[in-house]
């Protein structure tokens, strides 16, 4: 196995001199898409773009600027008028060397991962004008290729011609447990039942929304990581990347 890993690492380094591609990783919430995409981007020297964080950042903006009504609905006209004031960027953390999400030049990485933001993000992401604005930003980021982007509609709406598309899934219970463990590790209070309900509700909204509903692209490769370790996922992703990069030569 050790020989296999060294051989794969050497071939990955060799691919860096080949034609760059776009890698689109879509799937359900709390499947570990962001972790996979970040690790793969760092391994192959690509730029990582977390599209989900962008929608979370818009949601946080709405919460901080009173754009949610008391019943949880969104003041859509006010949000639409303020979309030009919402600037989202990614910067590498000097210590962890992982990308951090910035909203109008303020790091919001931890705040956008809270359960409160998770509970409000799907209705915001379902708004057509929000998706159009962020898709334009994402497409601009990908003009030079050499990027890894994860989200809900990267392979079906943002980059239809992405050379490598992956669709990730896992059972709702396993995803809720992962989210619960993540929040507890950060010292945040969490209820497994509340998180499971949130995961199931987000699945329903994501799959039934009118604008860019969550679905597997016809040319995407399915990855069910319910019973896979992080190491197994990384190995699998590297192999898919290697196949795609050689196919695009």
N, C-alpha and C positions, 0 to 999 in steps of 0.2 A: 504493500500500500504506500509506503514511504517513497519508493522509487516512482510509483505512479504519480504522486503529488509533485515531486521534483520535476518530472518530465512535463507535466501539465503546466507548471509554472514557467518553465523555459519556453514552451510553445506560446504561452500568453504574452511573454515579453516580445517574442518575435512578431506577434500580430500587431503590436503597437506601430510598426513601420508600414503596415498595410493600410488600405482604404478604411476610413472611419465610417461608422454606421450609427443609426439611431436605434436605441433599445427601449421598447415600450413595455412596462410591466403594469398590468391592470389586475383588478380583483376586488374581493370583498374587504370590508374594514377589518382591521386587527389581524391580518394574515401575515404580517411581518414584511410587507412589500417594501416599505421604506428602508428597513435594515438590510434586506437583500440588495436593493438598488444601490445604497450607499457603499456597501462592501464591494460590490462588483465594480462600481465606478472607480473606487480607490485602487482596486487590484489592476485594472486595465488602463488607468490613467485618463478616464473620461470625466466629464462634468456631470454632477448629479443634480437633478431638479426635482424637488418634492412638490408635485402639483397639489396633493392633498393639503399640505401645509399652507398653500396659497389660499385655498378656500377657508381653511381654519382661521387664517389671518383676517380675511374679510369678515368672518363671523365675529371674531374678537373685536374688530373695529365697530361692528354693529352694536355689540353689547356695551362697549365703552362710550358710544355716542348716542345711546338711547334710541336705537332704530328698531327695537323690538317692542311691540305693543304688549299690554298686560296679558293678553290671551296667547302670547307666543308668536303671533303673526308678525310679518316684517313690514315696516313702512317703506314699501318698494319704491315709491316716487322719490323719497328723500335719499334712499341708498343710491338710486340711479343717478341722481344729481351730484352725489359725492364720489362716484366711482373714480373720477379723474384725480381725486385727492388721496387715493389709496395706492401706495407704492410698496411693492413687495420685492425683496431681494434676498439673496443667500450669501453668507460669508463663512469662511472656514474658521472654526474656533482654534485659537493658537495652541491650546493645550491638547485637546482631543483630536484635532485635525478632522473634525466632522462638521458638515455644514449646519449653520444656525439660521433660523428664519428671522428676518427683520421686517417690521411693519413701520413704514415712514421713519427709517433709520434707527428704530428701537428694537433690540432683541426681544422677541416674544416666544422663543422656542418652548419654554416650559409652560407658559400660560396657554398656548394653543393646544396643548396635549391634555388639558383638564377635562373631566367628565362633563362639566358645564358647557364647554365649547363643543364637545362631541355630541351633546344632546341637541344643539342648535344648528349644526353645520349643514345637515342634509337639506333643510328648506332653503337655506342661502344658496347652496350649490345647485339647486334645482332652478334658480332664476336664470332665464335666458340671457339677460344683459350682463349678469355677473360672469357666466360661462364664456360669453363672447369676448368680454374684456380680458379675462385671464388666458383664454386660448390664444389671443393675439400676442400676449406677452410670452407665452410658452413657445409659440412658433418662432418668434423672433430669437429666443434663446437657442433654438435648434437649427438655425440657418447653416451653421458651419459643421453640423453633425458632431460626432464624438460625444454624445450625451446619453445618459440613462435617466429616464423619467418614469415615475410611477404615479398611478391614480386610478380613476374609474373609466375614463374614456380616451386614454392616450392612443391606443391602437385603433379605436373606432371613430374618433373625431379630430384629435389633435394632429397625429402623425399616421395617416392612413397608409403611407408607403414605408413605414418603419421596417428595416431589414430583419429585426428580431422582435417578435411580440410574444409575451408570456402572460397567461391568465392564471392568477393564483386563487385557490379556494381552500377552505378547511371548515370543519363543523362549527356551528355557532357556539357550542359549549366550550370547545377548545380555544376559540378566539376570545371569548369572554374571560376565560381563565388567564390567558396571556396578558390581556389588558389589566385585569385585577392585580396580577403579580407585578406588572410594570408600575402601576400607581402606588402599590404598597412599598415597593423598593425605593420610591421617591419620597416616602414618608407621608403620602396623601391618604386621607380617609377614603375608603371605597367599599361598596356593597356588591358582592358577586351577582346577586339577583338583579340589581339595578343595571349593572353593566350588561348582563345577558339580555335584558329587555331592550337596552339601548342598541346593542348589536343587531338584534332581530328587527327592530324598528328601522334602523338605518338600511338594512338589507332590503326591506320592503319598499322604502322610499327610493332608494338608489335604483332598484329594478323597475319601478313603475312610473318614475317621473317622465314628463313629456319630452324634456330636452336631454339628449344624450344619455338614455338610461344605461345602467350597467349591464353589459353583456359581453360574452366572449367573441372576439373577432374571428371570422372564419379561418384566417391563417395564423391564429395564435396557438401556442403550445400550452396545453393544460398542465398545471402543477398543483396537485393536492398535497399540501405539506402537513396535514393533520398529524402524521406519525413520523415526520422527518426531523432529524436534528439540524441545528444550524450548519454544522460541518457538511452534512449530506446535501443540504440545499446549495451551499456555496459551490460544492463540487459539481452538482448538476447544472447550475447556472453557467459556470465556466465552460463546461462542455458544450452547452447550447450556443454560447457566444463564439466559441471556436468554430463550430459548424457554420454559423451565420457569417462570420467574417471571411471564411474561405469561400463560401458560396457567392459572396459579393465581389470577389476579385475579378 
